[in-house]
Amino acid sequence: MTRSPKTPKAPKTPRNGSAAAKALGAAVKPAELVGQAVGQTLERALDPLTSVLKRAALQRADRSSRQFAGPAAPVTAGALVSPLAVPFPAIPPIAGVELATGRAGLYKQPREDVLLMRFAEGTSCAGVFTRHAVGSAPVDWCKRHLEGAGGESVRGLVVNAGCANAFTGRPGADAARRVAAAAAKRLDCRQRDVMLASTGVIGVLLDDAKISARLPEIEGRLTADGWQATGLSFKGWRWFQPPTDPSLAAAKVCRSYGAIVGGPNSHFFSAEPSECPLVDPHWFFEGPVFYARRVGQPGLTCPDGYLKVQRAYNDRARENDSNHRFSTSDSTMRDMQRFGWIYEGAVMFSCH
C-alpha cells in the first residue's frame, strides 16, 4: 500500500506582541521588503534636500496666509559700503523701460530685495546662458520661453536677491511659475512674457508668496527714472495747528495721480491753492497728504531752519509719461537738468 506523504504543519504563529512573534516576523520578512528598505535608504542618501523641500513647502503655505497683513518694514539707511565699491553710474531714463524696487523680506536684515521692470509692447529680449547642465528654476524658465517665442513680446522682468532657487527641483519650478503668474497679472500680459532672475543662497526653495504679496506695492512705484533709489527725503507736518501769525502758517500739500484713462503713471505734489486740485482731466485728485510752508505767501522767504523743496519736470507729456522730481539738493537739480529735465524752482519749504 502506498502512503501519501504527510504535509508538514505550518508553525504556529505566536500571539501578537510577544518577543517570539517579533523574532519570527523578522525571520520570514520577504526579500522585496528588504530591497524596498535599502532603496529608501539610498534615496535619502542621494537626495538630502528632499526633507528640506517638503518642510519648506509646508511652512510657506502656513506663512503666506498670515505674514503679509501689514505694510513692509521700513528699510534702514546707513548700511556699510565696501571701500572698493565704485560709485553708481548716472543712467538716464530709457524709453519703454520702467522699474522699481521693494522689500519682500528674503533677507533677515531690512533691505530691498526685489526688482520689477515693465517693458513697452513690442519689446524683444535675448539671454546668454552657461552650458552647465544643472540650472536654476528661473534660468530654466527663461531659456524655455525665450526659445519658444524667439524672444518676442517680453513685457516684464522680476529679479530677487537672497535666494537663488537653484537645486530645488519641481517645487522650485512651481515657485518660479507662480512669481511669473503674479507679475503677469500686474503687467496685464501672459506668464511667458515675464522673465525671471534669482540670486542668493543655493539649495533653498524660493518663498514666492513674499514676492507676490509685494508686487502691487512695487508696481505703484514704477518709473522710468528708477535706476537708483536716492534715499533722500524732506520733512513735513502730518497735521498743523494754525498759529496766531498768518505769515507763519503752513499750507496743505495736495497729491494728484494720473487718471486711470489717459493719465500718466506719476504723482504730483503742490502746496499752491491754484494746483490743489489740478484743473486737468488727466490727473486724479487724491487730497491733502501733509503740510509744508508755502513759497507763494506774500513777503515770505525761506526762514532759518527751513529748506527749499525744488521741483523738476521731465517734459514728457506728449508721450503720456509725465514725471516730477522733488528734492532739497541743488546738485541733484543740476544733474536732472543735464538729463534734460526742466527746473521749476522752489515749490515749498520744509523743516530740517
C-alpha positions as CSV (number, residue, x, y, z in Angstrom):
1,M,0.0,0.0,0.0
2,T,1.3,3.3,-1.0
3,R,1.0,6.1,1.6
4,S,0.8,9.7,0.6
5,P,3.5,11.9,2.2
6,K,2.3,13.9,5.1
7,T,2.1,17.6,4.6
8,P,4.2,19.4,7.2
9,K,2.2,21.5,9.5
10,A,2.8,25.3,9.4
11,P,4.4,26.5,12.6
12,K,2.0,28.1,15.0
13,T,2.2,31.9,15.0
14,P,2.8,33.2,18.4
15,R,0.5,35.9,19.8
16,N,1.0,39.5,18.7
17,G,3.2,41.5,21.0
18,S,5.3,38.6,22.2
19,A,9.1,38.6,21.7
20,A,8.8,35.3,19.7
21,A,6.3,36.9,17.3
22,K,8.7,39.8,16.6
23,A,11.6,37.4,16.1
24,L,9.6,35.2,13.7
25,G,8.4,38.3,11.7
26,A,12.0,39.3,11.2
27,A,13.0,35.8,10.2
28,V,10.3,35.4,7.5
29,K,10.4,39.1,6.1
30,P,10.1,38.9,2.3
31,A,13.1,39.8,0.2
32,E,11.2,42.5,-1.6
33,L,10.6,44.4,1.6
34,V,14.3,44.3,2.4
35,G,15.0,45.7,-1.1
36,Q,12.5,48.4,-0.6
37,A,14.1,49.4,2.7
38,V,17.5,49.5,1.0
39,G,16.1,51.6,-1.8
40,Q,14.6,54.1,0.6
41,T,18.0,54.4,2.4
42,L,19.8,55.0,-0.9
43,E,17.2,57.6,-1.9
44,R,17.7,59.5,1.4
45,A,21.4,59.4,0.9
46,L,21.4,60.6,-2.7
47,D,18.7,63.3,-2.2
48,P,19.5,65.1,1.0
49,L,17.3,68.1,0.0
50,T,14.0,66.1,-0.1
51,S,13.1,66.6,3.6
52,V,14.2,70.2,3.5
53,L,12.0,71.0,0.5
54,K,9.0,69.2,2.0
55,R,9.3,71.2,5.2
56,A,9.8,74.5,3.3
57,A,6.7,73.9,1.2
58,L,4.5,73.3,4.3
59,Q,6.0,76.3,6.1
60,R,5.4,78.5,3.0
61,A,1.8,77.5,2.9
62,D,1.4,78.5,6.5
63,R,3.3,81.8,6.3
64,S,1.7,83.0,3.1
65,S,-1.7,83.2,4.8
66,R,-0.6,85.4,7.7
67,Q,2.7,87.1,7.0
68,F,1.6,90.0,4.9
69,A,-1.2,91.5,6.8
70,G,0.7,94.8,7.4
71,P,2.9,97.0,5.4
72,A,6.5,96.1,4.6
73,A,9.0,97.0,7.3
74,P,10.9,100.2,6.6
75,V,14.3,100.0,5.0
76,T,17.0,101.3,7.3
77,A,19.5,103.6,5.6
78,G,23.2,103.8,6.5
79,A,24.3,100.2,5.6
80,L,28.0,99.7,5.4
81,V,29.5,100.2,2.0
82,S,32.7,98.4,0.8
83,P,35.7,100.8,0.3
84,L,36.2,99.0,-3.0
85,A,32.7,99.9,-4.2
86,V,32.5,102.1,-7.3
87,P,30.0,104.9,-7.5
88,F,26.7,104.0,-9.1
89,P,26.8,105.4,-12.7
90,A,24.3,108.1,-13.7
91,I,21.8,106.3,-16.0
92,P,19.2,108.4,-17.8
93,P,15.7,107.1,-18.4
94,I,15.4,104.6,-21.3
95,A,12.3,104.8,-23.5
96,G,10.0,101.9,-22.9
97,V,11.5,100.8,-19.6
98,E,10.1,101.4,-16.1
99,L,11.4,99.9,-12.9
100,A,11.1,100.0,-9.2
101,T,12.4,98.0,-6.2
102,G,10.9,96.9,-2.9
103,R,11.4,94.7,0.1
104,A,9.8,91.2,0.2
105,G,11.7,90.0,3.3
106,L,14.0,87.4,1.7
107,Y,16.9,88.9,3.8
108,K,16.9,88.9,7.6
109,Q,18.2,92.4,7.6
110,P,16.0,95.3,6.4
111,R,17.0,95.8,2.8
112,E,15.3,95.8,-0.6
113,D,15.5,92.5,-2.4
114,V,13.1,92.6,-5.4
115,L,13.3,94.5,-8.7
116,L,10.3,94.8,-11.1
117,M,10.8,96.1,-14.6
118,R,8.0,96.8,-17.1
119,F,8.7,96.9,-20.8
120,A,6.6,98.6,-23.6
121,E,4.7,96.4,-26.0
122,G,6.9,95.1,-28.8
123,T,10.0,94.7,-26.7
124,S,12.4,91.9,-27.7
125,C,14.6,90.1,-25.3
126,A,17.8,87.9,-25.6
127,G,19.6,85.8,-23.0
128,V,23.1,84.5,-22.6
129,F,23.3,81.2,-20.6
130,T,26.1,78.9,-19.5
131,R,26.3,75.4,-20.8
132,H,26.1,73.8,-17.4
133,A,23.5,71.0,-17.3
134,V,22.3,71.9,-13.8
135,G,20.5,75.3,-13.9
136,S,18.2,77.1,-11.5
137,A,14.5,77.3,-11.8
138,P,14.4,80.9,-13.2
139,V,17.2,80.1,-15.7
140,D,15.2,77.1,-17.0
141,W,12.1,79.3,-17.2
142,C,13.8,82.0,-19.3
143,K,15.5,79.5,-21.6
144,R,12.3,77.6,-22.3
145,H,10.2,80.7,-23.1
146,L,12.9,82.6,-25.0
147,E,13.4,79.6,-27.3
148,G,9.6,79.1,-27.6
149,A,8.8,82.7,-28.6
150,G,12.1,83.7,-30.2
151,G,12.5,86.5,-27.6
152,E,9.5,88.4,-28.9
153,S,6.8,90.3,-26.8
154,V,8.6,90.3,-23.5
155,R,6.8,92.6,-21.1
156,G,8.4,92.3,-17.7
157,L,11.3,91.1,-15.6
158,V,11.3,90.1,-11.9
159,V,14.7,89.8,-10.1
160,N,15.1,88.8,-6.5
161,A,18.1,88.6,-4.2
162,G,18.5,86.4,-1.1
163,C,17.5,83.1,-2.7
164,A,18.8,81.6,-5.9
165,N,16.1,79.0,-6.2
166,A,18.7,76.5,-7.5
167,F,18.8,72.7,-6.9
168,T,15.2,72.9,-5.8
169,G,13.6,70.5,-8.3
170,R,9.9,70.6,-9.2
171,P,9.0,72.7,-6.1
172,G,11.4,75.4,-7.3
173,A,10.0,75.4,-10.8
174,D,6.5,75.8,-9.4
175,A,7.6,78.7,-7.3
176,A,9.2,80.4,-10.3
177,R,6.0,79.9,-12.3
178,R,3.9,81.4,-9.5
179,V,6.1,84.5,-9.5
180,A,5.7,84.9,-13.2
181,A,1.9,84.5,-12.9
182,A,1.7,87.1,-10.2
183,A,3.8,89.6,-12.2
184,A,1.8,88.9,-15.4
185,K,-1.4,89.8,-13.6
186,R,0.1,93.2,-12.6
187,L,1.5,93.9,-16.1
188,D,-1.5,92.6,-18.0
189,C,0.4,90.0,-20.1
190,R,1.0,86.3,-20.3
191,Q,3.1,84.3,-17.9
192,R,5.6,83.5,-20.7
193,D,6.1,87.2,-21.3
194,V,7.7,87.7,-17.9
195,M,11.4,86.8,-17.4
196,L,12.9,85.8,-14.1
197,A,16.2,86.0,-12.3
198,S,17.2,85.0,-8.8
199,T,20.5,85.2,-6.9
200,G,21.4,84.2,-3.3
201,V,21.5,81.1,-1.3
202,I,21.6,77.8,-3.3
203,G,19.5,74.8,-2.3
204,V,16.8,76.8,-0.6
205,L,13.3,76.9,-2.1
206,L,12.1,80.4,-3.0
207,D,9.3,81.7,-0.8
208,D,7.3,83.1,-3.8
209,A,4.4,84.3,-1.6
210,K,6.6,87.0,-0.2
211,I,7.4,88.4,-3.7
212,S,3.8,88.1,-5.0
213,A,2.5,89.9,-1.9
214,R,4.7,93.0,-2.6
215,L,4.3,93.2,-6.4
216,P,1.3,95.6,-6.2
217,E,3.2,98.0,-4.0
218,I,6.3,97.9,-6.2
219,E,4.2,98.3,-9.3
220,G,2.8,101.5,-7.9
221,R,6.3,103.0,-7.8
222,L,7.3,102.1,-11.4
223,T,9.1,105.0,-13.1
224,A,11.5,105.5,-16.0
225,D,13.9,107.2,-13.6
226,G,14.1,104.3,-11.1
227,W,17.7,103.1,-11.7
228,Q,18.8,104.1,-8.2
229,A,16.8,104.9,-5.1
230,T,18.2,108.1,-3.8
231,G,17.3,107.6,-0.2
232,L,16.8,111.4,0.1
233,S,13.8,112.8,1.8
234,F,12.4,116.0,3.4
235,K,10.2,116.6,6.3
236,G,6.7,117.9,6.5
237,W,3.9,118.0,9.1
238,R,1.2,115.4,9.3
239,W,-1.1,118.0,10.8
240,F,-0.6,121.7,11.6
241,Q,-2.2,124.0,14.1
242,P,-2.6,127.4,12.6
243,P,-0.5,130.0,14.6
244,T,-1.7,133.4,15.5
245,D,0.7,135.0,13.0
246,P,-0.7,134.2,9.5
247,S,2.8,134.6,8.0
248,L,4.0,131.5,9.9
249,A,1.1,129.3,8.8
250,A,1.7,126.1,6.9
251,A,-0.3,125.1,3.8
252,K,-1.7,121.7,3.0
253,V,0.2,119.9,0.3
254,C,-2.1,118.1,-2.1
255,R,-1.3,115.0,-4.1
256,S,-2.7,114.1,-7.6
257,Y,-2.2,110.9,-9.6
258,G,-2.5,110.2,-13.3
259,A,-6.1,109.4,-14.2
260,I,-7.0,105.8,-14.9
261,V,-7.9,106.6,-18.5
262,G,-5.3,108.7,-20.4
263,G,-3.3,109.8,-17.4
264,P,0.5,109.3,-16.6
265,N,1.7,106.8,-14.1
266,S,3.0,109.5,-11.7
267,H,2.2,111.6,-8.6
268,F,2.2,115.4,-8.5
269,F,2.5,117.4,-5.2
270,S,1.8,121.0,-4.7
271,A,1.2,123.5,-1.8
272,E,-0.3,126.1,-4.1
273,P,-4.1,126.6,-4.0
274,S,-4.2,127.0,-7.8
275,E,-2.8,123.5,-8.1
276,C,-4.8,121.9,-5.4
277,P,-6.6,120.3,-7.1
278,L,-5.1,120.3,-10.6
279,V,-7.6,121.5,-13.2
280,D,-6.7,118.8,-15.7
281,P,-8.8,115.8,-16.7
282,H,-5.6,113.7,-17.0
283,W,-5.0,113.9,-13.2
284,F,-7.0,112.4,-10.4
285,F,-7.1,114.5,-7.2
286,E,-6.2,112.4,-4.1
287,G,-6.4,115.1,-1.5
288,P,-4.1,116.7,1.1
289,V,-1.3,114.4,2.4
290,F,0.9,116.6,4.6
291,Y,1.6,120.2,5.5
292,A,4.5,122.5,4.5
293,R,5.4,126.2,4.2
294,R,4.2,127.9,1.0
295,V,6.6,129.7,-1.2
296,G,3.9,132.0,-2.7
297,Q,3.0,133.6,0.7
298,P,3.4,137.4,0.5
299,G,6.7,138.5,1.9
300,L,7.7,135.0,2.9
301,T,11.2,133.9,2.2
302,C,13.0,130.7,3.3
303,P,13.4,131.3,7.0
304,D,16.2,129.9,9.2
305,G,15.7,126.2,9.9
306,Y,13.9,125.5,6.7
307,L,14.9,124.0,3.4
308,K,13.5,124.9,-0.1
309,V,11.9,121.9,-1.8
310,Q,12.6,122.2,-5.5
311,R,10.8,120.5,-8.4
312,A,11.9,119.3,-11.8
313,Y,9.8,118.1,-14.7
314,N,10.8,115.5,-17.4
315,D,8.8,117.3,-20.2
316,R,7.2,114.0,-21.5
317,A,3.5,115.0,-21.5
318,R,3.3,114.3,-25.3
319,E,4.4,110.7,-24.6
320,N,1.9,110.4,-21.7
321,D,4.9,109.8,-19.4
322,S,4.9,113.0,-17.2
323,N,7.0,112.7,-14.1
324,H,8.2,115.2,-11.4
325,R,11.1,115.0,-9.0
326,F,11.2,116.9,-5.7
327,S,14.5,117.5,-3.8
328,T,16.2,119.9,-1.4
329,S,19.5,119.2,-3.1
330,D,20.8,121.9,-5.5
331,S,23.3,119.4,-7.0
332,T,20.5,116.9,-7.7
333,M,18.6,119.5,-9.6
334,R,21.6,120.4,-11.7
335,D,22.0,116.7,-12.5
336,M,18.4,116.5,-13.6
337,Q,18.8,119.5,-15.9
338,R,21.8,117.8,-17.5
339,F,19.5,114.8,-18.3
340,G,17.0,117.2,-20.0
341,W,14.6,117.8,-17.1
342,I,13.0,121.3,-16.7
343,Y,13.8,123.0,-13.5
344,E,10.7,124.6,-12.0
345,G,12.3,126.1,-8.9
346,A,11.3,126.0,-5.2
347,V,7.7,124.9,-4.7
348,M,7.5,124.7,-0.9
349,F,9.6,124.9,2.3
350,S,10.5,122.0,4.6
351,C,12.0,121.9,8.1
352,H,15.4,120.3,8.6
